[in-house]
C-alpha cells in the first residue's frame, strides 16, 4: 500500500510508447509542477509504437515513478512473440503491431526485460483518505479496452477494483468517469495523440480541492505539448512503423478498430480537458 505525499498532487500518465520526446516532456512538466517522484504514477506500456524504446525506459526508471506492467511489459519481459494488446486477429491494429513489436523486441536488453518482469500488475495506495487502485486496462484483464461511453462495463470493473478511485490506461483516450462508488480516471497517454486531430499527448492530475480533506479531490486531464516532429522522425529513421509516425503528425490514429461507436464518431474533433471534484462532504455551517 503506497502512502503518497498528500501535500502535493498526483501526476498520472500512461503510454510513453517508446516516444522519448513525449516521455521527457511529461517528466519535465511534473518537475515544473514540483511534484515529487513518489507522486508520479505510470499506467504502463512504456515501450510500444515509437522509435526510442530503451531511452524511454531509462527516462521513466530514472524519474522514480511508480510503474505497473502493461501488456507490452508483460510480453516483452517474457520474450513473447506478440504484444498481447487485445487486438482482434487480422484487424488493422493487429497487422500494424507486428512491425513495431518486432522492432521493440529486438531492441530489448536483458536488463530492460528484467525490469519489466519485476513490475507489479497493479498498485494500491491511499491519498487524502481515499483508496486508489492502478490498473493497465481492466481489473481482471490488463488488455481490456474501456472507454467513457461504456458505462455498464466501467461500473462492473469498478466494483471488481474495490477502491474509491481506479486509475487506468491502455485505451489511449483521456476521460473521467464517475460511478456510484467513486471515480474511474484514465489520464490518456503521452506517447500518441488522442485521435482528436491535434498532436498533443495527455496526462492527469489528482489534487486536494483545498487544505480541508472534507472538500474532496479534483481530477483533471491536461494536454501535453512536445516535439512531435522529432518523435515522428525517430520512427521513420527506424523504418518500422510509418503509420504511427503519420499519427503523430496528423493527430489521428492509423486504425479505429478498438473504438466504440461514440468514440469513433469523435475522430478528428479536438478533445476538451476535463475537471471533476469528487468526494466532497457537506460542511456544517458556522455557529452564529
PLY file of the C-alpha trace (Angstrom):
ply
format ascii 1.0
element vertex 288
property float x
property float y
property float z
element edge 287
property int vertex1
property int vertex2
end_header
0.00 0.00 0.00
1.56 3.26 -1.16
1.20 6.32 1.04
1.60 9.34 -1.19
2.71 12.86 -0.25
-0.69 14.39 0.44
0.61 17.96 0.25
1.26 17.64 -3.49
-0.87 16.42 -6.44
-0.52 13.03 -8.08
0.80 13.19 -11.63
-0.62 10.31 -13.66
0.45 9.32 -17.16
0.19 6.30 -19.41
1.57 5.01 -22.68
5.02 6.52 -23.15
5.05 4.10 -26.12
8.82 4.48 -26.83
8.18 8.17 -27.61
11.19 9.69 -25.86
10.28 13.29 -26.66
6.81 12.93 -25.14
8.13 11.00 -22.15
10.71 13.67 -21.37
8.10 16.41 -21.81
5.79 14.68 -19.31
8.53 14.32 -16.74
9.60 17.93 -17.26
6.01 19.04 -16.70
5.88 17.07 -13.45
9.10 18.79 -12.35
7.68 22.18 -13.30
4.68 21.45 -11.09
7.05 20.50 -8.23
5.55 17.03 -7.93
7.83 14.61 -6.07
8.84 11.36 -7.73
6.82 9.34 -5.24
3.66 11.01 -6.57
4.30 10.03 -10.21
2.21 7.12 -11.50
2.68 5.45 -14.89
-0.03 3.04 -16.04
2.32 1.02 -18.24
3.20 0.42 -21.89
6.43 2.34 -21.59
7.50 0.61 -24.81
5.39 0.36 -27.95
4.97 2.16 -31.29
7.69 4.81 -31.44
11.40 4.78 -32.10
13.23 5.02 -28.76
12.28 2.10 -26.51
15.44 1.82 -24.38
15.81 5.57 -23.89
12.15 5.81 -22.87
12.63 3.02 -20.32
15.70 4.79 -18.94
13.84 8.09 -18.57
10.92 6.51 -16.72
13.18 4.45 -14.45
15.31 7.49 -13.63
12.20 9.51 -12.73
11.41 7.28 -9.75
7.77 6.98 -10.85
5.57 4.14 -9.68
5.08 1.95 -12.79
2.82 -1.03 -13.37
3.25 -3.63 -16.08
1.16 -3.04 -19.15
0.58 -5.83 -21.62
3.66 -4.66 -23.54
5.90 -5.02 -20.47
4.47 -8.46 -19.76
5.06 -9.66 -23.33
8.48 -8.09 -23.85
9.64 -9.26 -20.43
8.69 -12.80 -21.35
10.18 -12.53 -24.86
6.76 -13.39 -26.27
6.02 -13.33 -29.99
3.40 -10.54 -29.93
2.34 -7.51 -27.91
-0.71 -9.07 -26.26
-2.59 -5.83 -26.88
-6.01 -7.44 -27.24
-6.50 -6.50 -30.89
-8.83 -8.69 -32.94
-6.86 -11.12 -35.07
-6.48 -9.84 -38.62
-7.55 -6.29 -37.74
-5.52 -3.29 -38.88
-4.18 -2.79 -35.35
-3.15 -6.44 -35.21
-1.28 -6.16 -38.51
0.44 -2.92 -37.55
1.50 -4.31 -34.19
3.62 -6.99 -35.81
6.09 -4.44 -37.18
6.51 -2.20 -34.15
6.57 -5.12 -31.72
9.29 -6.91 -33.70
11.37 -3.71 -33.64
10.87 -3.16 -29.90
11.54 -6.80 -29.07
14.82 -6.75 -30.98
15.90 -3.60 -29.12
15.39 -5.03 -25.62
18.38 -5.81 -23.39
18.45 -8.41 -20.59
18.38 -5.58 -18.06
15.30 -3.98 -19.68
13.47 -7.32 -19.74
14.37 -7.99 -16.10
12.98 -4.58 -15.11
9.76 -5.30 -16.97
9.38 -8.70 -15.31
9.76 -7.04 -11.93
6.92 -4.56 -12.42
3.72 -5.20 -10.45
0.49 -5.85 -12.38
-1.39 -3.39 -10.17
-0.74 -0.92 -7.37
-2.81 0.11 -4.38
-2.42 3.32 -2.43
-4.09 5.86 -0.17
-4.34 9.57 -0.92
-6.18 12.05 1.29
-8.15 9.24 2.88
-9.24 7.66 -0.43
-8.12 4.26 -1.67
-6.60 4.07 -5.15
-6.15 1.10 -7.47
-3.88 1.43 -10.52
-4.56 -0.96 -13.40
-3.46 -1.02 -17.01
-6.64 -1.96 -18.86
-9.28 -3.71 -16.78
-9.05 -5.17 -13.31
-9.12 -8.84 -14.36
-7.63 -8.37 -17.84
-4.87 -5.83 -18.38
-5.51 -5.61 -22.14
-9.22 -4.83 -21.93
-10.15 -1.62 -23.74
-12.51 0.56 -21.70
-13.92 3.89 -22.86
-16.09 6.66 -21.46
-19.19 5.52 -23.36
-19.11 2.02 -21.82
-20.96 2.85 -18.60
-22.03 -0.69 -17.67
-18.58 -2.14 -18.31
-16.91 0.59 -16.26
-19.32 0.03 -13.36
-18.58 -3.70 -13.43
-14.83 -3.15 -13.47
-15.07 -0.55 -10.74
-16.87 -2.96 -8.42
-14.13 -5.53 -9.00
-11.44 -2.98 -8.14
-12.71 -2.47 -4.58
-11.30 1.06 -4.33
-12.55 4.65 -4.26
-10.53 5.57 -7.35
-9.39 3.44 -10.27
-6.51 4.86 -12.31
-6.32 3.12 -15.69
-4.60 3.29 -19.06
-4.44 1.20 -22.25
-7.34 2.71 -24.20
-5.42 5.84 -25.24
-8.23 8.37 -24.69
-8.46 10.59 -21.59
-11.69 10.57 -19.60
-13.05 10.88 -16.07
-15.90 8.54 -15.26
-18.00 8.88 -12.11
-19.67 5.74 -10.78
-21.93 5.16 -7.79
-18.91 4.29 -5.66
-16.21 6.64 -6.90
-14.14 7.69 -9.91
-12.63 5.88 -12.89
-9.74 8.05 -14.05
-7.96 7.49 -17.35
-5.47 10.31 -17.99
-4.89 9.28 -21.59
-1.41 8.60 -22.92
1.59 10.80 -23.56
3.11 8.91 -26.49
0.35 9.09 -29.12
-2.33 11.76 -29.77
-5.90 11.08 -28.67
-7.27 10.65 -32.22
-8.72 14.14 -31.98
-6.84 15.83 -34.81
-4.35 17.52 -32.50
-0.77 16.43 -31.89
-0.72 16.69 -28.10
-0.37 13.85 -25.65
-2.31 13.79 -22.36
-1.66 13.41 -18.64
-3.77 13.71 -15.50
-3.64 15.28 -12.05
-5.35 14.29 -8.82
-5.16 17.08 -6.27
-6.77 18.15 -2.99
-9.64 20.57 -3.56
-8.40 22.54 -0.54
-6.47 22.08 2.70
-9.65 20.67 4.23
-9.96 16.95 3.35
-13.75 17.28 3.51
-13.60 19.29 0.29
-12.62 16.19 -1.65
-10.34 15.66 -4.62
-10.06 17.35 -8.00
-9.44 15.14 -11.02
-8.25 16.84 -14.22
-6.90 15.92 -17.65
-4.32 18.05 -19.41
-2.77 18.41 -22.84
0.95 17.76 -23.24
2.82 19.57 -25.99
6.13 18.04 -27.07
8.47 17.83 -30.07
6.29 15.59 -32.22
8.38 16.32 -35.31
11.44 14.73 -33.70
9.39 11.79 -32.44
7.95 11.14 -35.91
11.41 11.42 -37.44
12.72 8.85 -34.97
10.03 6.36 -36.04
10.79 6.92 -39.71
14.53 6.55 -39.13
13.94 3.13 -37.62
11.69 2.19 -40.55
9.30 0.04 -38.54
6.01 1.90 -38.13
5.37 4.72 -40.60
1.58 4.74 -39.90
2.36 5.74 -36.31
4.75 8.45 -37.47
1.85 9.78 -39.52
-0.41 9.58 -36.47
1.96 11.85 -34.54
1.83 14.32 -37.42
-1.94 14.30 -38.03
-3.35 13.60 -34.57
-5.41 10.71 -35.95
-4.90 7.03 -35.25
-3.95 4.71 -38.11
-6.87 2.43 -37.24
-10.15 2.80 -35.35
-10.67 -0.92 -34.77
-10.86 -0.75 -30.98
-13.21 2.22 -30.67
-16.91 2.04 -29.72
-19.31 3.97 -31.92
-19.34 7.18 -29.86
-15.57 7.44 -29.68
-15.21 6.51 -33.34
-17.61 9.31 -34.33
-15.43 11.80 -32.41
-12.38 11.14 -34.62
-10.66 14.39 -35.56
-12.67 16.50 -33.08
-10.49 18.26 -30.54
-11.00 16.94 -27.01
-11.55 19.43 -24.20
-9.69 18.91 -20.92
-11.93 17.64 -18.12
-12.18 18.57 -14.45
-14.21 16.85 -11.74
-14.44 17.41 -7.99
-15.41 14.27 -6.09
-15.73 13.01 -2.51
-16.65 16.43 -1.13
-18.58 16.21 2.14
-21.25 18.66 3.32
-19.84 21.10 5.83
-21.72 22.07 8.92
-22.48 25.79 8.94
-20.54 28.02 11.34
-22.30 28.89 14.58
-23.81 32.36 14.60
0 1
1 2
2 3
3 4
4 5
5 6
6 7
7 8
8 9
9 10
10 11
11 12
12 13
13 14
14 15
15 16
16 17
17 18
18 19
19 20
20 21
21 22
22 23
23 24
24 25
25 26
26 27
27 28
28 29
29 30
30 31
31 32
32 33
33 34
34 35
35 36
36 37
37 38
38 39
39 40
40 41
41 42
42 43
43 44
44 45
45 46
46 47
47 48
48 49
49 50
50 51
51 52
52 53
53 54
54 55
55 56
56 57
57 58
58 59
59 60
60 61
61 62
62 63
63 64
64 65
65 66
66 67
67 68
68 69
69 70
70 71
71 72
72 73
73 74
74 75
75 76
76 77
77 78
78 79
79 80
80 81
81 82
82 83
83 84
84 85
85 86
86 87
87 88
88 89
89 90
90 91
91 92
92 93
93 94
94 95
95 96
96 97
97 98
98 99
99 100
100 101
101 102
102 103
103 104
104 105
105 106
106 107
107 108
108 109
109 110
110 111
111 112
112 113
113 114
114 115
115 116
116 117
117 118
118 119
119 120
120 121
121 122
122 123
123 124
124 125
125 126
126 127
127 128
128 129
129 130
130 131
131 132
132 133
133 134
134 135
135 136
136 137
137 138
138 139
139 140
140 141
141 142
142 143
143 144
144 145
145 146
146 147
147 148
148 149
149 150
150 151
151 152
152 153
153 154
154 155
155 156
156 157
157 158
158 159
159 160
160 161
161 162
162 163
163 164
164 165
165 166
166 167
167 168
168 169
169 170
170 171
171 172
172 173
173 174
174 175
175 176
176 177
177 178
178 179
179 180
180 181
181 182
182 183
183 184
184 185
185 186
186 187
187 188
188 189
189 190
190 191
191 192
192 193
193 194
194 195
195 196
196 197
197 198
198 199
199 200
200 201
201 202
202 203
203 204
204 205
205 206
206 207
207 208
208 209
209 210
210 211
211 212
212 213
213 214
214 215
215 216
216 217
217 218
218 219
219 220
220 221
221 222
222 223
223 224
224 225
225 226
226 227
227 228
228 229
229 230
230 231
231 232
232 233
233 234
234 235
235 236
236 237
237 238
238 239
239 240
240 241
241 242
242 243
243 244
244 245
245 246
246 247
247 248
248 249
249 250
250 251
251 252
252 253
253 254
254 255
255 256
256 257
257 258
258 259
259 260
260 261
261 262
262 263
263 264
264 265
265 266
266 267
267 268
268 269
269 270
270 271
271 272
272 273
273 274
274 275
275 276
276 277
277 278
278 279
279 280
280 281
281 282
282 283
283 284
284 285
285 286
286 287
